[in-house]
Amino acid sequence: MMAVLMLAFHRDPKLRTLAPLIKRALADFETALEATFSGYVAVALDAMRDVMEIENLLLDFSREAGQAERWLAADDRLLRREFSPVNVRQRLKAAGLGHFDENAGSLDYKGHSMSLHVSPQQSLMPEKGFLSDDPVQSDMGFWEMFQHARNLWSAIVKLTSTLAPGSAAAELAKKEPTKLAQAWRATQGAQGLFTAYFEGRVKRLEGDIEGAVEVLTRALLRTGSLQGTSSAGTGEVVDQLRRLAEAKEDPSHQVAGELLSILEDSDTAGEPLTVESPRGQSSADASDDQA
């Protein structure tokens, strides 16, 4: 479908100059697919970061008339000053476009950046090189592709409806591929758990222990992985968390392991925390929310 859309861009005089961006995104998905099948998930994630930047450029072009032409004609200095990824993100955030609030989208971009750039801090994303011992992280490449394909498709819809309304490309873009939507929905559970794990880790590193516990607990309740809530000291919840953390094939094992680590650290420090349903929510209610 993306290849057909790329041809539609080529055939439209208003979109032809942007066709190379669609072609590049298609190549990114091919790279990510091959890398994920081969066990090099970090390569797939780097390819998806490239797709995120293409998505942001397309949204920026749809935001203001003539922006695409300015980008196409820009010299190196203008590209650095106005079209660097950070400047594009700032314009989109100011315009209320893209994913730049404290939500899954912004955490996703933060995660990709942490993985890509060299830092003394340990990355929370899959390590570079061949990945073979974590079935959950091994699947990450697939739900990354489905998520970013969907985001890119939305950006294309906005771009074509703005620059070339009524064109063949615009009409084609309105028809989101059914299988893409199905695949995206099927992977939301695993992706939501990892997003919660990442957010919980960030909050813990920032010293917001209660916030981390809430995020991690909410994720486990919503998926039904954690049955009921109780004082961490009673052992009932802790036993559940230990079982989940040891089940490496379960998508919730990282979330459970992180929450268990926080609770055990808290007990050691003499300040026991309580694992409670966020805002009084029961596990049954949380499962209903997820449905």
Residue pairs with C-beta under 8 A, 6 or more apart in sequence:
1 177
1 180
2 22
2 25
2 26
2 29
2 149
3 26
4 172
5 22
5 156
5 169
5 172
5 173
6 19
6 22
6 23
6 26
8 15
8 167
8 168
8 169
8 172
9 15
9 16
9 18
9 19
9 22
9 169
10 16
10 19
11 168
11 169
12 164
12 167
12 168
12 169
14 163
14 164
14 167
15 160
15 163
15 164
15 167
15 169
17 68
17 72
18 58
18 61
18 68
18 159
21 54
21 57
21 58
22 156
24 50
24 54
25 50
25 51
25 54
25 152
28 47
28 48
28 50
28 51
28 54
29 47
29 51
29 145
29 149
31 43
31 44
31 47
32 43
32 44
32 45
32 47
32 48
32 141
32 144
32 145
33 44
33 141
33 145
35 41
35 43
35 44
35 47
35 141
36 44
36 138
36 140
36 141
36 142
36 145
38 130
39 130
39 131
39 132
39 138
40 129
40 130
40 131
41 126
41 131
41 137
41 138
41 140
41 141
42 115
42 125
42 126
42 127
42 128
42 129
42 131
44 140
44 141
44 144
44 145
45 112
45 115
45 125
45 126
45 140
45 141
45 144
46 112
46 115
46 116
48 112
48 144
48 145
48 148
49 109
49 112
49 113
49 116
51 148
51 149
51 151
51 152
52 108
52 109
52 112
52 148
52 151
53 85
53 88
54 152
55 98
55 148
55 151
55 152
55 155
56 85
56 88
56 89
56 92
56 98
56 155
57 71
57 83
57 88
58 152
58 155
58 156
58 158
58 159
59 92
59 97
59 98
59 155
59 158
59 159
60 67
60 71
60 83
60 88
60 91
60 92
61 67
61 68
61 71
61 159
61 163
62 155
62 158
62 159
62 161
62 162
62 163
63 91
63 92
63 95
63 97
68 163
70 78
70 82
71 79
71 83
74 82
74 83
81 87
89 98
89 100
89 109
92 98
92 100
93 100
98 105
99 105
99 106
99 108
99 109
99 151
100 106
100 109
104 191
104 192
104 195
105 151
107 195
107 198
107 199
107 202
108 147
108 195
110 202
111 124
111 125
111 198
112 125
114 121
114 123
114 124
114 125
115 123
115 125
115 126
124 197
124 198
124 201
124 202
126 134
126 137
126 140
131 137
131 138
132 138
133 248
134 248
135 248
135 249
136 190
136 194
136 248
136 249
136 250
136 251
136 253
136 254
139 187
139 190
140 190
140 194
142 183
142 187
143 184
143 187
143 188
143 190
143 191
146 180
146 183
146 184
146 187
147 184
147 187
147 191
149 180
149 184
150 176
150 180
150 181
150 184
153 173
153 176
153 177
153 180
156 173
157 170
157 173
157 174
160 167
160 169
160 170
160 173
161 170
161 173
164 170
189 223
189 251
189 290
190 251
192 219
192 222
192 223
193 219
193 223
193 251
193 252
193 254
193 255
194 251
194 254
196 215
196 216
196 218
196 219
196 255
197 216
197 219
197 254
197 255
197 258
199 215
200 212
200 213
200 215
200 216
200 219
200 255
200 258
200 259
201 212
201 258
203 209
203 211
203 212
203 215
204 212
204 258
204 262
209 262
209 266
209 273
210 273
212 258
212 262
213 259
213 262
213 263
213 273
213 275
214 278
216 255
216 258
216 259
216 262
217 226
217 229
217 259
217 275
217 276
217 277
217 278
218 278
218 281
218 286
219 252
219 255
220 226
220 244
220 252
220 255
220 256
220 259
221 229
221 277
221 278
221 281
221 283
221 286
221 287
222 286
222 287
222 289
222 290
223 251
223 252
223 287
223 290
224 283
224 286
224 287
224 290
225 244
225 250
225 252
225 255
225 256
226 237
226 240
226 241
226 244
226 256
226 283
227 240
227 283
228 236
228 237
228 282
228 283
229 237
229 275
229 276
229 277
229 283
230 236
230 237
230 275
231 237
231 272
231 274
231 275
232 238
232 263
232 266
232 267
232 272
232 273
232 274
232 275
233 267
233 272
237 275
238 260
238 263
240 256
241 256
241 257
241 259
241 260
241 263
242 256
242 260
244 250
244 252
244 253
244 255
244 256
244 257
245 253
245 256
245 257
245 260
246 253
247 253
259 275
262 273
263 272
263 273
263 275
266 272
266 273
277 283
277 285
277 286
281 289
